[in-house]
Amino acid sequence: MFKDFGNHIAWTDTMEDKQGFIGLIEYQPKQCGEHVRVLWVISPGCVCANEAECLADNMLQEIADISADDQIIYSDGVAL
């Protein structure tokens, strides 16, 4: 899943670790040469890449905005 914000673009992915799979939300400012930042969506016991990415998709859907200073703002107003 991809999501476009005012200052950033975000997408989901997965990564395999020793215990299973981890969902990832990766986001990057829309300026050339900026670094990618990663939010880990950890669900113990997740043994399927599709399930891990679905969990990351669900979390990305709840992100309302990513501010210019990389603050994650969820749909309920909570900021990370």
mmCIF file as gemmi writes it, N, C-alpha and C atoms, coordinates in Angstrom:
data_model
loop_
_atom_site.group_PDB
_atom_site.id
_atom_site.type_symbol
_atom_site.label_atom_id
_atom_site.label_alt_id
_atom_site.label_comp_id
_atom_site.label_asym_id
_atom_site.label_entity_id
_atom_site.label_seq_id
_atom_site.pdbx_PDB_ins_code
_atom_site.Cartn_x
_atom_site.Cartn_y
_atom_site.Cartn_z
_atom_site.occupancy
_atom_site.B_iso_or_equiv
_atom_site.pdbx_formal_charge
_atom_site.auth_seq_id
_atom_site.auth_asym_id
_atom_site.pdbx_PDB_model_num
ATOM 1 N N . MET Axp A 1 ? 0.845 -1.169 0 1 0 ? 1 A 1
ATOM 2 C CA . MET Axp A 1 ? 0 0 0 1 0 ? 1 A 1
ATOM 3 C C . MET Axp A 1 ? 0.894 1.237 0 1 0 ? 1 A 1
ATOM 4 N N . PHE Axp A 2 ? 0.476 2.235 -0.741 1 0 ? 2 A 1
ATOM 5 C CA . PHE Axp A 2 ? 1.15 3.533 -0.763 1 0 ? 2 A 1
ATOM 6 C C . PHE Axp A 2 ? 0.175 4.584 -0.273 1 0 ? 2 A 1
ATOM 7 N N . LYS Axp A 3 ? 0.693 5.601 0.404 1 0 ? 3 A 1
ATOM 8 C CA . LYS Axp A 3 ? -0.137 6.706 0.857 1 0 ? 3 A 1
ATOM 9 C C . LYS Axp A 3 ? 0.655 7.993 0.697 1 0 ? 3 A 1
ATOM 10 N N . ASP Axp A 4 ? 0.005 8.981 0.119 1 0 ? 4 A 1
ATOM 11 C CA . ASP Axp A 4 ? 0.643 10.264 -0.162 1 0 ? 4 A 1
ATOM 12 C C . ASP Axp A 4 ? 0.195 11.281 0.881 1 0 ? 4 A 1
ATOM 13 N N . PHE Axp A 5 ? 1.163 11.921 1.519 1 0 ? 5 A 1
ATOM 14 C CA . PHE Axp A 5 ? 0.889 12.977 2.492 1 0 ? 5 A 1
ATOM 15 C C . PHE Axp A 5 ? 1.427 14.289 1.94 1 0 ? 5 A 1
ATOM 16 N N . GLY Axp A 6 ? 1.143 15.386 2.578 1 0 ? 6 A 1
ATOM 17 C CA . GLY Axp A 6 ? 1.603 16.683 2.099 1 0 ? 6 A 1
ATOM 18 C C . GLY Axp A 6 ? 3.105 16.775 1.952 1 0 ? 6 A 1
ATOM 19 N N . ASN Axp A 7 ? 3.851 16.305 2.955 1 0 ? 7 A 1
ATOM 20 C CA . ASN Axp A 7 ? 5.313 16.412 2.959 1 0 ? 7 A 1
ATOM 21 C C . ASN Axp A 7 ? 6.037 15.091 2.711 1 0 ? 7 A 1
ATOM 22 N N . HIS Axp A 8 ? 5.303 13.977 2.759 1 0 ? 8 A 1
ATOM 23 C CA . HIS Axp A 8 ? 5.924 12.652 2.709 1 0 ? 8 A 1
ATOM 24 C C . HIS Axp A 8 ? 5.14 11.704 1.805 1 0 ? 8 A 1
ATOM 25 N N . ILE Axp A 9 ? 5.806 10.64 1.435 1 0 ? 9 A 1
ATOM 26 C CA . ILE Axp A 9 ? 5.17 9.484 0.812 1 0 ? 9 A 1
ATOM 27 C C . ILE Axp A 9 ? 5.456 8.302 1.739 1 0 ? 9 A 1
ATOM 28 N N . ALA Axp A 10 ? 4.487 7.39 1.881 1 0 ? 10 A 1
ATOM 29 C CA . ALA Axp A 10 ? 4.668 6.236 2.77 1 0 ? 10 A 1
ATOM 30 C C . ALA Axp A 10 ? 4.198 4.977 2.053 1 0 ? 10 A 1
ATOM 31 N N . TRP Axp A 11 ? 4.786 3.851 2.423 1 0 ? 11 A 1
ATOM 32 C CA . TRP Axp A 11 ? 4.409 2.575 1.83 1 0 ? 11 A 1
ATOM 33 C C . TRP Axp A 11 ? 4.663 1.47 2.838 1 0 ? 11 A 1
ATOM 34 N N . THR Axp A 12 ? 4.061 0.306 2.589 1 0 ? 12 A 1
ATOM 35 C CA . THR Axp A 12 ? 4.232 -0.832 3.499 1 0 ? 12 A 1
ATOM 36 C C . THR Axp A 12 ? 5.088 -1.908 2.836 1 0 ? 12 A 1
ATOM 37 N N . ASP Axp A 13 ? 5.676 -2.725 3.694 1 0 ? 13 A 1
ATOM 38 C CA . ASP Axp A 13 ? 6.544 -3.808 3.25 1 0 ? 13 A 1
ATOM 39 C C . ASP Axp A 13 ? 6.626 -4.808 4.404 1 0 ? 13 A 1
ATOM 40 N N . THR Axp A 14 ? 7.381 -5.885 4.218 1 0 ? 14 A 1
ATOM 41 C CA . THR Axp A 14 ? 7.605 -6.851 5.299 1 0 ? 14 A 1
ATOM 42 C C . THR Axp A 14 ? 9.078 -7.215 5.371 1 0 ? 14 A 1
ATOM 43 N N . MET Axp A 15 ? 9.427 -7.793 6.5 1 0 ? 15 A 1
ATOM 44 C CA . MET Axp A 15 ? 10.783 -8.274 6.713 1 0 ? 15 A 1
ATOM 45 C C . MET Axp A 15 ? 10.691 -9.57 7.51 1 0 ? 15 A 1
ATOM 46 N N . GLU Axp A 16 ? 11.482 -10.551 7.142 1 0 ? 16 A 1
ATOM 47 C CA . GLU Axp A 16 ? 11.507 -11.806 7.884 1 0 ? 16 A 1
ATOM 48 C C . GLU Axp A 16 ? 12.557 -11.729 8.977 1 0 ? 16 A 1
ATOM 49 N N . ASP Axp A 17 ? 12.2 -12.23 10.15 1 0 ? 17 A 1
ATOM 50 C CA . ASP Axp A 17 ? 13.186 -12.354 11.219 1 0 ? 17 A 1
ATOM 51 C C . ASP Axp A 17 ? 13.161 -13.796 11.728 1 0 ? 17 A 1
ATOM 52 N N . LYS Axp A 18 ? 13.862 -14.079 12.8 1 0 ? 18 A 1
ATOM 53 C CA . LYS Axp A 18 ? 13.984 -15.455 13.296 1 0 ? 18 A 1
ATOM 54 C C . LYS Axp A 18 ? 12.652 -16.049 13.75 1 0 ? 18 A 1
ATOM 55 N N . GLN Axp A 19 ? 11.752 -15.227 14.276 1 0 ? 19 A 1
ATOM 56 C CA . GLN Axp A 19 ? 10.485 -15.724 14.802 1 0 ? 19 A 1
ATOM 57 C C . GLN Axp A 19 ? 9.334 -15.648 13.804 1 0 ? 19 A 1
ATOM 58 N N . GLY Axp A 20 ? 9.504 -15.027 12.666 1 0 ? 20 A 1
ATOM 59 C CA . GLY Axp A 20 ? 8.413 -14.901 11.706 1 0 ? 20 A 1
ATOM 60 C C . GLY Axp A 20 ? 8.595 -13.672 10.833 1 0 ? 20 A 1
ATOM 61 N N . PHE Axp A 21 ? 7.517 -12.898 10.687 1 0 ? 21 A 1
ATOM 62 C CA . PHE Axp A 21 ? 7.546 -11.725 9.832 1 0 ? 21 A 1
ATOM 63 C C . PHE Axp A 21 ? 7.153 -10.466 10.595 1 0 ? 21 A 1
ATOM 64 N N . ILE Axp A 22 ? 7.697 -9.352 10.174 1 0 ? 22 A 1
ATOM 65 C CA . ILE Axp A 22 ? 7.414 -8.043 10.764 1 0 ? 22 A 1
ATOM 66 C C . ILE Axp A 22 ? 6.896 -7.153 9.647 1 0 ? 22 A 1
ATOM 67 N N . GLY Axp A 23 ? 5.806 -6.43 9.92 1 0 ? 23 A 1
ATOM 68 C CA . GLY Axp A 23 ? 5.31 -5.452 8.968 1 0 ? 23 A 1
ATOM 69 C C . GLY Axp A 23 ? 6.113 -4.169 9.106 1 0 ? 23 A 1
ATOM 70 N N . LEU Axp A 24 ? 6.291 -3.477 8.002 1 0 ? 24 A 1
ATOM 71 C CA . LEU Axp A 24 ? 7.04 -2.229 8.003 1 0 ? 24 A 1
ATOM 72 C C . LEU Axp A 24 ? 6.214 -1.124 7.356 1 0 ? 24 A 1
ATOM 73 N N . ILE Axp A 25 ? 6.291 0.062 7.924 1 0 ? 25 A 1
ATOM 74 C CA . ILE Axp A 25 ? 5.799 1.265 7.273 1 0 ? 25 A 1
ATOM 75 C C . ILE Axp A 25 ? 7.028 2.112 7.024 1 0 ? 25 A 1
ATOM 76 N N . GLU Axp A 26 ? 7.33 2.326 5.766 1 0 ? 26 A 1
ATOM 77 C CA . GLU Axp A 26 ? 8.486 3.13 5.391 1 0 ? 26 A 1
ATOM 78 C C . GLU Axp A 26 ? 7.964 4.462 4.869 1 0 ? 26 A 1
ATOM 79 N N . TYR Axp A 27 ? 8.623 5.547 5.245 1 0 ? 27 A 1
ATOM 80 C CA . TYR Axp A 27 ? 8.187 6.856 4.772 1 0 ? 27 A 1
ATOM 81 C C . TYR Axp A 27 ? 9.4 7.737 4.501 1 0 ? 27 A 1
ATOM 82 N N . GLN Axp A 28 ? 9.204 8.667 3.58 1 0 ? 28 A 1
ATOM 83 C CA . GLN Axp A 28 ? 10.311 9.496 3.135 1 0 ? 28 A 1
ATOM 84 C C . GLN Axp A 28 ? 9.803 10.88 2.766 1 0 ? 28 A 1
ATOM 85 N N . PRO Axp A 29 ? 10.517 11.922 3.176 1 0 ? 29 A 1
ATOM 86 C CA . PRO Axp A 29 ? 10.156 13.271 2.737 1 0 ? 29 A 1
ATOM 87 C C . PRO Axp A 29 ? 10.209 13.36 1.214 1 0 ? 29 A 1
ATOM 88 N N . LYS Axp A 30 ? 9.405 14.231 0.657 1 0 ? 30 A 1
ATOM 89 C CA . LYS Axp A 30 ? 9.32 14.37 -0.794 1 0 ? 30 A 1
ATOM 90 C C . LYS Axp A 30 ? 10.445 15.204 -1.405 1 0 ? 30 A 1
ATOM 91 N N . GLN Axp A 31 ? 11.499 15.473 -0.641 1 0 ? 31 A 1
ATOM 92 C CA . GLN Axp A 31 ? 12.631 16.218 -1.184 1 0 ? 31 A 1
ATOM 93 C C . GLN Axp A 31 ? 13.715 15.246 -1.623 1 0 ? 31 A 1
ATOM 94 N N . CYS Axp A 32 ? 14.37 15.575 -2.693 1 0 ? 32 A 1
ATOM 95 C CA . CYS Axp A 32 ? 15.41 14.733 -3.275 1 0 ? 32 A 1
ATOM 96 C C . CYS Axp A 32 ? 16.545 14.484 -2.269 1 0 ? 32 A 1
ATOM 97 N N . GLY Axp A 33 ? 16.982 13.234 -2.176 1 0 ? 33 A 1
ATOM 98 C CA . GLY Axp A 33 ? 18.123 12.891 -1.338 1 0 ? 33 A 1
ATOM 99 C C . GLY Axp A 33 ? 17.794 12.631 0.118 1 0 ? 33 A 1
ATOM 100 N N . GLU Axp A 34 ? 16.527 12.648 0.505 1 0 ? 34 A 1
ATOM 101 C CA . GLU Axp A 34 ? 16.152 12.427 1.912 1 0 ? 34 A 1
ATOM 102 C C . GLU Axp A 34 ? 16.202 10.932 2.257 1 0 ? 34 A 1
ATOM 103 N N . HIS Axp A 35 ? 16.443 10.643 3.514 1 0 ? 35 A 1
ATOM 104 C CA . HIS Axp A 35 ? 16.53 9.264 3.999 1 0 ? 35 A 1
ATOM 105 C C . HIS Axp A 35 ? 15.138 8.682 4.229 1 0 ? 35 A 1
ATOM 106 N N . VAL Axp A 36 ? 15.043 7.374 4.069 1 0 ? 36 A 1
ATOM 107 C CA . VAL Axp A 36 ? 13.813 6.643 4.372 1 0 ? 36 A 1
ATOM 108 C C . VAL Axp A 36 ? 13.806 6.329 5.865 1 0 ? 36 A 1
ATOM 109 N N . ARG Axp A 37 ? 12.657 6.527 6.486 1 0 ? 37 A 1
ATOM 110 C CA . ARG Axp A 37 ? 12.478 6.188 7.895 1 0 ? 37 A 1
ATOM 111 C C . ARG Axp A 37 ? 11.536 4.99 7.97 1 0 ? 37 A 1
ATOM 112 N N . VAL Axp A 38 ? 11.637 4.201 9.046 1 0 ? 38 A 1
ATOM 113 C CA . VAL Axp A 38 ? 10.865 2.958 9.147 1 0 ? 38 A 1
ATOM 114 C C . VAL Axp A 38 ? 10.16 2.878 10.49 1 0 ? 38 A 1
ATOM 115 N N . LEU Axp A 39 ? 8.877 2.512 10.433 1 0 ? 39 A 1
ATOM 116 C CA . LEU Axp A 39 ? 8.116 2.139 11.623 1 0 ? 39 A 1
ATOM 117 C C . LEU Axp A 39 ? 7.948 0.624 11.575 1 0 ? 39 A 1
ATOM 118 N N . TRP Axp A 40 ? 8.255 -0.046 12.653 1 0 ? 40 A 1
ATOM 119 C CA . TRP Axp A 40 ? 8.12 -1.5 12.724 1 0 ? 40 A 1
ATOM 120 C C . TRP Axp A 40 ? 6.742 -1.829 13.287 1 0 ? 40 A 1
ATOM 121 N N . VAL Axp A 41 ? 6.012 -2.708 12.61 1 0 ? 41 A 1
ATOM 122 C CA . VAL Axp A 41 ? 4.7 -3.159 13.067 1 0 ? 41 A 1
ATOM 123 C C . VAL Axp A 41 ? 4.891 -4.613 13.504 1 0 ? 41 A 1
ATOM 124 N N . ILE Axp A 42 ? 5.137 -4.79 14.788 1 0 ? 42 A 1
ATOM 125 C CA . ILE Axp A 42 ? 5.493 -6.107 15.324 1 0 ? 42 A 1
ATOM 126 C C . ILE Axp A 42 ? 4.251 -6.794 15.882 1 0 ? 42 A 1
ATOM 127 N N . SER Axp A 43 ? 4.048 -8.015 15.441 1 0 ? 43 A 1
ATOM 128 C CA . SER Axp A 43 ? 2.959 -8.85 15.945 1 0 ? 43 A 1
ATOM 129 C C . SER Axp A 43 ? 3.554 -10.219 16.245 1 0 ? 43 A 1
ATOM 130 N N . PRO Axp A 44 ? 3.838 -10.503 17.523 1 0 ? 44 A 1
ATOM 131 C CA . PRO Axp A 44 ? 4.462 -11.795 17.859 1 0 ? 44 A 1
ATOM 132 C C . PRO Axp A 44 ? 3.667 -12.966 17.29 1 0 ? 44 A 1
ATOM 133 N N . GLY Axp A 45 ? 4.375 -13.907 16.712 1 0 ? 45 A 1
ATOM 134 C CA . GLY Axp A 45 ? 3.74 -15.093 16.168 1 0 ? 45 A 1
ATOM 135 C C . GLY Axp A 45 ? 3.264 -14.954 14.729 1 0 ? 45 A 1
ATOM 136 N N . CYS Axp A 46 ? 3.534 -13.844 14.109 1 0 ? 46 A 1
ATOM 137 C CA . CYS Axp A 46 ? 3.131 -13.621 12.716 1 0 ? 46 A 1
ATOM 138 C C . CYS Axp A 46 ? 4.071 -14.421 11.813 1 0 ? 46 A 1
ATOM 139 N N . VAL Axp A 47 ? 3.548 -15.479 11.176 1 0 ? 47 A 1
ATOM 140 C CA . VAL Axp A 47 ? 4.398 -16.38 10.388 1 0 ? 47 A 1
ATOM 141 C C . VAL Axp A 47 ? 4.168 -16.255 8.882 1 0 ? 47 A 1
ATOM 142 N N . CYS Axp A 48 ? 3.387 -15.27 8.466 1 0 ? 48 A 1
ATOM 143 C CA . CYS Axp A 48 ? 3.047 -15.11 7.056 1 0 ? 48 A 1
ATOM 144 C C . CYS Axp A 48 ? 3.334 -13.672 6.619 1 0 ? 48 A 1
ATOM 145 N N . ALA Axp A 49 ? 4.049 -13.517 5.501 1 0 ? 49 A 1
ATOM 146 C CA . ALA Axp A 49 ? 4.381 -12.178 5.003 1 0 ? 49 A 1
ATOM 147 C C . ALA Axp A 49 ? 3.127 -11.376 4.672 1 0 ? 49 A 1
ATOM 148 N N . ASN Axp A 50 ? 2.114 -12.025 4.101 1 0 ? 50 A 1
ATOM 149 C CA . ASN Axp A 50 ? 0.884 -11.313 3.749 1 0 ? 50 A 1
ATOM 150 C C . ASN Axp A 50 ? 0.177 -10.777 4.979 1 0 ? 50 A 1
ATOM 151 N N . GLU Axp A 51 ? 0.15 -11.559 6.056 1 0 ? 51 A 1
ATOM 152 C CA . GLU Axp A 51 ? -0.474 -11.108 7.304 1 0 ? 51 A 1
ATOM 153 C C . GLU Axp A 51 ? 0.286 -9.908 7.881 1 0 ? 51 A 1
ATOM 154 N N . ALA Axp A 52 ? 1.611 -9.983 7.862 1 0 ? 52 A 1
ATOM 155 C CA . ALA Axp A 52 ? 2.426 -8.888 8.39 1 0 ? 52 A 1
ATOM 156 C C . ALA Axp A 52 ? 2.197 -7.609 7.588 1 0 ? 52 A 1
ATOM 157 N N . GLU Axp A 53 ? 2.113 -7.728 6.268 1 0 ? 53 A 1
ATOM 158 C CA . GLU Axp A 53 ? 1.881 -6.533 5.456 1 0 ? 53 A 1
ATOM 159 C C . GLU Axp A 53 ? 0.473 -6.006 5.645 1 0 ? 53 A 1
ATOM 160 N N . CYS Axp A 54 ? -0.493 -6.887 5.827 1 0 ? 54 A 1
ATOM 161 C CA . CYS Axp A 54 ? -1.87 -6.456 6.102 1 0 ? 54 A 1
ATOM 162 C C . CYS Axp A 54 ? -1.938 -5.655 7.402 1 0 ? 54 A 1
ATOM 163 N N . LEU Axp A 55 ? -1.216 -6.094 8.427 1 0 ? 55 A 1
ATOM 164 C CA . LEU Axp A 55 ? -1.173 -5.35 9.691 1 0 ? 55 A 1
ATOM 165 C C . LEU Axp A 55 ? -0.539 -3.974 9.486 1 0 ? 55 A 1
ATOM 166 N N . ALA Axp A 56 ? 0.518 -3.915 8.686 1 0 ? 56 A 1
ATOM 167 C CA . ALA Axp A 56 ? 1.156 -2.633 8.38 1 0 ? 56 A 1
ATOM 168 C C . ALA Axp A 56 ? 0.208 -1.742 7.566 1 0 ? 56 A 1
ATOM 169 N N . ASP Axp A 57 ? -0.516 -2.336 6.6 1 0 ? 57 A 1
ATOM 170 C CA . ASP Axp A 57 ? -1.499 -1.579 5.821 1 0 ? 57 A 1
ATOM 171 C C . ASP Axp A 57 ? -2.551 -0.953 6.729 1 0 ? 57 A 1
ATOM 172 N N . ASN Axp A 58 ? -3.058 -1.754 7.675 1 0 ? 58 A 1
ATOM 173 C CA . ASN Axp A 58 ? -4.079 -1.259 8.606 1 0 ? 58 A 1
ATOM 174 C C . ASN Axp A 58 ? -3.551 -0.1 9.437 1 0 ? 58 A 1
ATOM 175 N N . MET Axp A 59 ? -2.311 -0.194 9.89 1 0 ? 59 A 1
ATOM 176 C CA . MET Axp A 59 ? -1.736 0.892 10.678 1 0 ? 59 A 1
ATOM 177 C C . MET Axp A 59 ? -1.512 2.13 9.815 1 0 ? 59 A 1
ATOM 178 N N . LEU Axp A 60 ? -1.048 1.938 8.582 1 0 ? 60 A 1
ATOM 179 C CA . LEU Axp A 60 ? -0.833 3.08 7.689 1 0 ? 60 A 1
ATOM 180 C C . LEU Axp A 60 ? -2.149 3.789 7.391 1 0 ? 60 A 1
ATOM 181 N N . GLN Axp A 61 ? -3.223 3.046 7.272 1 0 ? 61 A 1
ATOM 182 C CA . GLN Axp A 61 ? -4.532 3.665 7.047 1 0 ? 61 A 1
ATOM 183 C C . GLN Axp A 61 ? -4.927 4.578 8.198 1 0 ? 61 A 1
ATOM 184 N N . GLU Axp A 62 ? -4.456 4.287 9.393 1 0 ? 62 A 1
ATOM 185 C CA . GLU Axp A 62 ? -4.787 5.093 10.576 1 0 ? 62 A 1
ATOM 186 C C . GLU Axp A 62 ? -3.916 6.336 10.717 1 0 ? 62 A 1
ATOM 187 N N . ILE Axp A 63 ? -2.87 6.449 9.918 1 0 ? 63 A 1
ATOM 188 C CA . ILE Axp A 63 ? -2.022 7.65 9.972 1 0 ? 63 A 1
ATOM 189 C C . ILE Axp A 63 ? -2.689 8.747 9.155 1 0 ? 63 A 1
ATOM 190 N N . ALA Axp A 64 ? -2.991 9.859 9.815 1 0 ? 64 A 1
ATOM 191 C CA . ALA Axp A 64 ? -3.661 10.984 9.158 1 0 ? 64 A 1
ATOM 192 C C . ALA Axp A 64 ? -2.668 11.893 8.453 1 0 ? 64 A 1
ATOM 193 N N . ASP Axp A 65 ? -1.47 12.038 9.03 1 0 ? 65 A 1
ATOM 194 C CA . ASP Axp A 65 ? -0.482 12.934 8.435 1 0 ? 65 A 1
ATOM 195 C C . ASP Axp A 65 ? 0.898 12.632 8.992 1 0 ? 65 A 1
ATOM 196 N N . ILE Axp A 66 ? 1.902 13.041 8.251 1 0 ? 66 A 1
ATOM 197 C CA . ILE Axp A 66 ? 3.288 13.035 8.718 1 0 ? 66 A 1
ATOM 198 C C . ILE Axp A 66 ? 3.764 14.467 8.537 1 0 ? 66 A 1
ATOM 199 N N . SER Axp A 67 ? 4.108 15.113 9.63 1 0 ? 67 A 1
ATOM 200 C CA . SER Axp A 67 ? 4.455 16.535 9.588 1 0 ? 67 A 1
ATOM 201 C C . SER Axp A 67 ? 5.814 16.764 8.944 1 0 ? 67 A 1
ATOM 202 N N . ALA Axp A 68 ? 6.106 18.007 8.636 1 0 ? 68 A 1
ATOM 203 C CA . ALA Axp A 68 ? 7.382 18.375 8.016 1 0 ? 68 A 1
ATOM 204 C C . ALA Axp A 68 ? 8.569 17.974 8.889 1 0 ? 68 A 1
ATOM 205 N N . ASP Axp A 69 ? 8.361 17.894 10.224 1 0 ? 69 A 1
ATOM 206 C CA . ASP Axp A 69 ? 9.439 17.483 11.132 1 0 ? 69 A 1
ATOM 207 C C . ASP Axp A 69 ? 9.348 15.995 11.506 1 0 ? 69 A 1
ATOM 208 N N . ASP Axp A 70 ? 8.701 15.191 10.626 1 0 ? 70 A 1
ATOM 209 C CA . ASP Axp A 70 ? 8.606 13.727 10.739 1 0 ? 70 A 1
ATOM 210 C C . ASP Axp A 70 ? 7.75 13.232 11.901 1 0 ? 70 A 1
ATOM 211 N N . GLN Axp A 71 ? 6.864 14.041 12.418 1 0 ? 71 A 1
ATOM 212 C CA . GLN Axp A 71 ? 5.976 13.595 13.474 1 0 ? 71 A 1
ATOM 213 C C . GLN Axp A 71 ? 4.803 12.836 12.845 1 0 ? 71 A 1
ATOM 214 N N . ILE Axp A 72 ? 4.559 11.617 13.311 1 0 ? 72 A 1
ATOM 215 C CA . ILE Axp A 72 ? 3.463 10.784 12.818 1 0 ? 72 A 1
ATOM 216 C C . ILE Axp A 72 ? 2.205 11.166 13.598 1 0 ? 72 A 1
ATOM 217 N N . ILE Axp A 73 ? 1.141 11.509 12.882 1 0 ? 73 A 1
ATOM 218 C CA . ILE Axp A 73 ? -0.115 11.913 13.523 1 0 ? 73 A 1
ATOM 219 C C . ILE Axp A 73 ? -1.203 10.943 13.092 1 0 ? 73 A 1
ATOM 220 N N . TYR Axp A 74 ? -1.758 10.243 14.069 1 0 ? 74 A 1
ATOM 221 C CA . TYR Axp A 74 ? -2.798 9.241 13.803 1 0 ? 74 A 1
ATOM 222 C C . TYR Axp A 74 ? -4.166 9.913 13.704 1 0 ? 74 A 1
ATOM 223 N N . SER Axp A 75 ? -5.117 9.164 13.141 1 0 ? 75 A 1
ATOM 224 C CA . SER Axp A 75 ? -6.464 9.698 12.892 1 0 ? 75 A 1
ATOM 225 C C . SER Axp A 75 ? -7.18 10.113 14.18 1 0 ? 75 A 1
ATOM 226 N N . ASP Axp A 76 ? -6.773 9.573 15.329 1 0 ? 76 A 1
ATOM 227 C CA . ASP Axp A 76 ? -7.402 9.958 16.602 1 0 ? 76 A 1
ATOM 228 C C . ASP Axp A 76 ? -6.694 11.154 17.249 1 0 ? 76 A 1
ATOM 229 N N . GLY Axp A 77 ? -5.714 11.729 16.543 1 0 ? 77 A 1
ATOM 230 C CA . GLY Axp A 77 ? -5.014 12.92 17.041 1 0 ? 77 A 1
ATOM 231 C C . GLY Axp A 77 ? -3.743 12.633 17.816 1 0 ? 77 A 1
ATOM 232 N N . VAL Axp A 78 ? -3.49 11.368 18.146 1 0 ? 78 A 1
ATOM 233 C CA . VAL Axp A 78 ? -2.279 11.01 18.882 1 0 ? 78 A 1
ATOM 234 C C . VAL Axp A 78 ? -1.08 11.143 17.965 1 0 ? 78 A 1
ATOM 235 N N . ALA Axp A 79 ? -0.007 11.735 18.493 1 0 ? 79 A 1
ATOM 236 C CA . ALA Axp A 79 ? 1.206 11.931 17.697 1 0 ? 79 A 1
ATOM 237 C C . ALA Axp A 79 ? 2.318 11.032 18.232 1 0 ? 79 A 1
ATOM 238 N N . LEU Axp A 80 ? 3.133 10.552 17.329 1 0 ? 80 A 1
ATOM 239 C CA . LEU Axp A 80 ? 4.251 9.675 17.683 1 0 ? 80 A 1
ATOM 240 C C . LEU Axp A 80 ? 5.554 10.415 17.476 1 0 ? 80 A 1
